[in-house]
Each structure stands twice: as C-alpha cells, then as structure tokens.
Amino acid sequence: MDEIVEAAQRHPAIAPLLVLGPHEQEFLAMNGRFSL
C-alpha cells in the first residue's frame, strides 16, 4: 500500500485512479485519456 501512496504523492492528478480496479485503469490507458 505504501507504493500506492508514494505514487499518488508523485502524481497527485492520478490519485482518483487509485480507487479504480486494474481493468478500469487499463481501459483508460488504452483510450489514451491519461498520460502518466
């Protein structure tokens, strides 16, 4: 869980994505709506 917190701190804009499951994250990534 610590790595998730660190990632959220480095990229505050993606913090809401952390509540999504991996499938939702993949879906958004495939659509290119978020560039990390």
N, C-alpha and C positions, 0 to 999 in steps of 0.2 A: 504493500500500500504506500510505502514511503516514496517509491519511484514515481507513483502517480502524482503525489503531492508535489514533488520536485518538478515534474513535467508541467504541472499546472502553474507553478510559480514562474517557470521559464517562459511559458506561453499562456498568459492569462486569458487570451482570446479563445483558447480551445477548452477552457475549464468546463463549459457546459457539455462538451462532447464526452467527458469522462463518465457522465451518468448513462450514456448510451452503451449498448452492448457492442461487441466486436462486429457483428453483422451490420448494424447501423453505421458504424464508423467506416466499414469497408464500402458500404453503399454510397456514403457521402464522398469518400475519397475517389471512388470510381467516377462520380459525377463531376469531380474537379471543383466542387464548390468551396473546398477548403485546401489551402496550400500551407503545409506545416513547414 
